[in-house]
Amino acid sequence: MRILGIDLGSRQVKIVIMEDGKIIKKKKISTMTFYRDYCKYDGKLVVDLEKLNIENIDKFVSTGYGRNNTNLHTFNPINELKAHVYGCFYQTSLKDFILLDIGGQDVKVVKVEKGIITDLELNDKCAASCGRYLENMANVLEISVEDMSKYYKNPVELNSTCAVFSESELIGKIAEGITIDRLCAGVNYSLYKRLKPLLTKFRGEKLVITGGVASSSSINKYLQNDYKEIISIDDPQFNGAIGCAFYGEKIYNN
């Protein structure tokens, strides 16, 4: 059986095809491009699989911001928490862990015990603790997010709690002549400080990080002080789509 899992994110759409429990295809498209070039509207959004060069799919599972806008006669929508937890099941084989998913515009923290979600915390109100914040600050520094993520030592103090005001504060630090490595470290540490209140009640042995920020070495470095083990997964950005496909595999094969 071939299952298509799709994560309709705020910044990117991730697509995974799974056959007999194995991932056979992955595809990532910017959200704007996806809706503009690969969808048509017929009461609800319908994905044009032919344009995506996808065929012979038996079941479709979707999640993300746009999951309820897809053609529900084709796609079975599931919530993002379930998708990301199932993605972790597939990628780690763990049943007990804390999941931290840092998306483009929201953050999710989920506690999983014996394969069951027992607690969760969400932040979808402020961009200052999300991936979009890092993108904006990297643009101010005229550096890539990947390069910025390498710096964690001696961070300059950034006190603004607002993503918009943080840009002005950062520009002020640049004008003071603060070095680029301290500026980058300051941005990374300020994101970590905003994540800490969400993580306070989620102490545990293993932390699994998903989403685009999962590849940030600086965020991982800071979080090592709070958890015994940080679990790296092969495809943190595709975790939601993988979870959709794996959920479909489990449900439809039973």
C-alpha positions in Angstrom: 0.0 0.0 0.0 1.3 3.5 -0.9 0.4 6.3 1.5 0.9 10.0 0.8 1.5 12.1 3.9 1.5 15.9 3.4 2.3 18.6 6.0 0.9 22.0 4.8 3.1 24.3 6.8 3.1 28.1 7.1 6.4 28.4 5.2 6.8 25.1 3.3 4.8 22.1 2.2 6.4 18.7 2.9 5.3 15.6 1.0 6.3 12.0 1.9 5.2 8.8 0.1 5.5 5.6 2.2 5.2 2.1 0.8 5.1 -1.0 3.0 6.6 1.0 5.9 9.4 2.5 3.9 9.8 6.1 2.7 10.2 6.0 -1.1 9.9 9.7 -2.0 10.2 13.1 -0.3 9.4 16.5 -1.7 9.5 20.0 -0.2 7.9 23.1 -1.9 7.4 26.6 -0.7 3.8 27.2 0.6 3.1 30.0 -1.9 4.4 27.9 -4.9 2.4 24.9 -3.8 -0.9 26.6 -3.6 -0.3 28.7 -6.7 1.2 26.0 -9.0 0.0 22.6 -7.7 -3.6 23.2 -6.5 -6.9 24.1 -8.0 -10.1 25.2 -6.3 -13.3 23.3 -6.6 -15.2 24.1 -3.4 -12.1 23.1 -1.6 -8.5 23.0 -2.5 -7.6 19.9 -4.6 -4.0 18.9 -5.0 -2.9 18.2 -8.6 -0.9 15.0 -8.2 -0.1 14.8 -11.9 1.8 18.1 -11.7 3.6 16.8 -8.7 4.5 13.7 -10.6 2.8 11.5 -8.0 0.7 8.5 -8.9 -0.7 5.2 -7.7 -1.5 6.4 -4.2 -3.9 4.3 -2.1 -4.5 6.6 0.9 -3.9 10.3 1.6 -3.3 11.9 5.1 -2.7 15.6 5.7 -1.8 17.9 8.5 -0.6 21.5 9.1 -2.2 24.9 8.8 -4.0 24.0 5.5 -5.1 20.4 6.4 -8.8 21.4 6.5 -8.7 23.1 3.1 -7.6 20.1 1.1 -10.2 18.0 -0.6 -11.5 15.9 2.3 -12.9 13.3 -0.1 -9.3 12.5 -0.9 -7.3 13.5 2.2 -7.9 12.3 5.8 -6.8 15.3 8.0 -5.2 14.7 11.3 -4.0 17.3 13.9 -0.4 18.4 14.0 0.3 16.9 17.4 -0.7 13.4 16.3 1.3 13.8 13.0 4.5 14.9 14.8 4.2 12.3 17.5 3.8 9.5 14.9 6.7 11.0 13.0 8.8 10.6 16.1 7.6 7.0 16.6 8.7 6.2 13.0 12.1 8.0 13.2 13.2 7.1 16.7 11.2 4.0 17.7 10.8 5.6 21.2 7.6 5.5 23.2 8.7 7.8 26.0 10.1 11.3 25.1 9.5 15.0 25.1 8.8 16.4 21.7 9.8 20.0 20.9 8.6 21.1 17.4 9.7 24.6 16.4 7.8 25.6 13.3 7.9 28.7 11.2 5.1 30.3 13.1 4.4 28.1 16.2 6.0 26.0 18.8 4.7 22.7 20.2 5.9 20.8 23.3 4.4 17.4 23.8 5.1 14.8 26.5 4.7 11.2 25.4 4.6 8.3 27.8 4.2 4.7 26.7 3.2 5.9 23.3 0.4 8.2 24.6 0.3 12.0 24.7 0.0 12.9 28.4 0.7 16.7 28.4 1.3 19.5 25.9 2.0 23.2 25.6 1.5 25.4 22.5 2.6 28.8 21.4 1.0 30.1 18.3 0.5 33.7 19.4 4.0 35.2 19.0 6.6 34.8 16.3 9.5 35.6 18.7 9.9 31.9 19.7 9.6 30.5 16.2 11.6 29.9 13.1 10.4 33.1 11.4 12.1 35.1 14.1 15.5 33.5 13.2 14.8 34.2 9.5 14.1 37.9 10.2 17.1 38.4 12.4 19.4 36.6 10.0 18.1 39.0 7.3 19.0 42.0 9.5 22.5 40.5 10.0 22.8 39.7 6.3 23.8 36.1 7.1 22.2 32.8 6.4 20.2 31.1 9.2 22.4 28.1 8.8 25.6 30.1 9.4 24.0 32.1 12.2 23.0 28.9 14.0 26.7 28.0 14.6 27.3 30.7 17.1 26.5 30.2 20.8 29.4 31.5 22.9 29.3 34.9 24.7 25.9 36.0 23.4 25.0 39.7 23.5 22.0 40.4 25.7 18.8 41.0 23.7 15.9 41.9 26.0 13.0 42.6 23.7 10.2 40.1 24.0 8.7 41.1 20.6 9.9 39.9 17.2 9.4 43.3 15.6 11.1 45.3 18.4 13.9 42.8 18.5 15.0 43.8 15.0 15.4 47.4 16.2 17.3 46.3 19.3 19.6 44.2 17.1 20.3 47.1 14.8 21.2 49.1 17.9 23.7 46.5 18.9 25.2 46.5 15.4 25.7 50.3 15.7 27.5 49.7 19.0 30.1 47.7 17.2 29.2 44.3 18.7 31.0 41.5 16.8 28.9 39.3 14.4 29.6 36.1 16.4 28.2 37.7 19.6 25.2 39.1 17.7 24.4 35.7 16.2 24.8 34.0 19.6 22.6 36.6 21.1 19.8 35.9 18.6 20.1 32.2 19.2 20.1 32.6 23.0 17.2 34.9 22.9 15.1 32.2 21.1 16.3 29.6 23.7 15.1 32.0 26.5 11.7 32.2 25.0 11.5 28.4 24.7 12.4 27.8 28.3 9.1 28.8 29.9 7.3 26.3 27.6 9.7 23.6 28.5 9.8 24.2 32.3 7.3 21.6 33.3 8.5 19.0 30.7 11.6 17.6 32.3 12.7 14.2 31.1 15.4 12.0 30.0 15.0 12.4 26.2 14.2 15.4 24.1 13.4 15.0 20.4 13.6 18.3 18.4 11.7 18.6 15.1 11.0 21.4 12.6 13.5 23.5 10.7 15.2 24.8 13.9 16.1 21.3 14.9 19.3 21.6 12.8 20.5 24.6 14.8 23.7 23.5 16.7 23.4 26.5 19.0 19.8 25.7 20.2 20.9 22.1 20.6 23.9 23.2 22.7 21.7 25.3 25.0 19.1 22.6 25.5 21.8 20.1 26.5 21.9 21.9 29.9 18.2 21.0 30.5 18.0 17.4 29.2 20.1 14.3 29.7 19.9 13.4 26.0 19.0 15.3 22.8 17.7 12.9 20.1 18.6 13.8 16.6 16.4 12.6 13.8 17.3 12.3 10.1 14.4 14.4 8.7 13.3 17.0 11.3 11.6 19.2 8.7 9.7 16.2 7.2 8.6 14.8 10.6 4.9 15.9 10.2 4.6 14.5 6.7 6.3 11.3 7.8 3.9 11.1 10.7 1.0 11.4 8.4 2.2 8.6 6.2 3.1 6.4 9.2 -0.3 7.0 10.8 -2.0 6.1 7.5 0.2 2.9 7.3 -0.9 1.9 10.8 -4.6 2.7 10.5 -5.3 1.4 7.0 -3.3 -1.8 7.4 -5.1 -2.8 10.6 
